Amino acid sequence: MLRAARAALFAVIPMELLLVILLVSGVPLPGPVIVAAELLVASMLVLEAVTAYRLFRAERRGGADRRAALGATFRLLVPVRVRRLVGFELKGVASVALWIARRRDGVPPGATAAPYAREQASIQLVLLFVLIVETVGIELLLRALDVPSALRIAVLVADVYGIVYVLMLAAASVTRPHVVTADELRVRSAMYFDLRVPRELISSVRLSRDYNESGMITFRGSRLSVVVSSQTNVVVELAEPVTAVRPLGGRAEVTTIRFFTDTPDALLNALRSPARHSAP
């Protein structure tokens, strides 16, 4: 039943959204098709509710309080990839708020922040400009073609989301820098990646520039690369492996970490001079 409920969770939202878009766009649908679709959606929702109730009851019988049981039910019912994707969106929105307030996330007093946003700012600015021009152009084109307003609104919402996404990515890159504290090195990539490395596990750190990296967060054996604009410039070697969580929830053991920062010298000095960074 749990597998069926998870599959239904993936199907019910797109199905209902598609039905709503077709209806508001004026696409004629036979009455039996609408009734059958709504009955199918309703049955999926009932399946979700029954499965959630059974999971909740099982957790309560196991001794969990209501809050813990609700949390466990949510984790069991909603796949980890879905939870992480929702988490990315929430972190992106929070990052925009922090950006407006000129604050940063996870940089305590006495810590050294190592930003990485400057190198990719120009690309993000160009992308934002292109998306704004595209949004305006498509809206004018659809109006000229006398496309139904409901369909135009759906397209406009999708285009506006693209603009908001770029803003969230830019804000997260600024407000979530790499951080060195008295206890750990924190390597991050916008809202998608966050790895905490205890400083006692760091055996060496050095400057090493690579301009031909691929991807954004890549794993090759025990090596992790957190890339900005195809670049990394800091290499951290570990005495023992640490567990890195991939953006969609997978896990990997790493002993070498390559990443990029706009201020590599400051980061290296912070890691090599622990006496200068006492715990807050």
Secondary structure as UniProt FT lines:
FT   HELIX           2..24
FT   TURN            25..26
FT   HELIX           31..61
FT   TURN            62..63
FT   HELIX           66..77
FT   HELIX           80..100
FT   TURN            101..102
FT   TURN            109..110
FT   STRAND          112..114
FT   HELIX           118..144
FT   TURN            145..146
FT   HELIX           149..175
FT   STRAND          178..180
FT   STRAND          184..189
FT   TURN            190..192
FT   STRAND          193..198
FT   HELIX           199..201
FT   STRAND          202..210
FT   STRAND          217..220
FT   TURN            221..222
FT   STRAND          223..226
FT   TURN            229..230
FT   STRAND          231..245
FT   TURN            247..248
FT   STRAND          251..259
FT   HELIX           264..272
FT   HELIX           274..276
//
